[in-house]
Amino acid sequence: MLTKCLRELENDRLITRTQYNTIPPTVEYSLTEQGKTLIPALESLYSWTDQQMKGNCDEQELRK
């Protein structure tokens, strides 16, 4: 599943894959310039999720 997701991101040109001929084999992934344009959106999503989780925790505390 992870490999499939990484391949899709690579096909969409959001990440690049670099393979090193070492033992054991080493692979690195990095964001492309296009992938880096997603960072602000992902940061906003993280912030929203964090606020929602804190709100849910606060509501659960009030119910106790």
Backbone hydrogen bonds, N-H to C=O, Kabsch-Sander energy under -0.5 kcal/mol:
donor,donor_aa,acceptor,acceptor_aa,energy
5,C,1,M,-2.2
6,L,2,L,-2.7
7,R,3,T,-2.4
8,E,4,K,-2.3
9,L,5,C,-2.4
10,E,6,L,-2.2
11,N,7,R,-2.9
12,D,8,E,-2.0
13,R,10,E,-1.4
14,L,9,L,-2.8
15,I,9,L,-1.0
16,T,30,S,-2.8
18,T,28,E,-3.0
20,Y,26,T,-3.2
22,T,20,Y,-1.9
26,T,20,Y,-1.4
28,E,18,T,-2.8
30,S,16,T,-1.9
32,T,14,L,-2.1
36,K,32,T,-2.3
37,T,33,E,-0.8
37,T,34,Q,-0.7
38,L,35,G,-1.7
39,I,36,K,-1.3
42,L,38,L,-2.5
43,E,39,I,-2.7
44,S,40,P,-2.1
45,L,41,A,-2.3
46,Y,42,L,-2.5
47,S,43,E,-2.4
48,W,44,S,-2.5
49,T,45,L,-2.6
50,D,46,Y,-2.7
51,Q,47,S,-2.2
52,Q,48,W,-2.3
53,M,49,T,-2.6
54,K,50,D,-2.2
55,G,51,Q,-2.3
56,N,52,Q,-2.3
57,C,53,M,-2.2
58,D,54,K,-2.3
59,E,55,G,-2.1
60,Q,56,N,-2.2
61,E,57,C,-2.1
62,L,58,D,-1.8
63,R,59,E,-1.5
64,K,60,Q,-0.7
64,K,61,E,-0.7
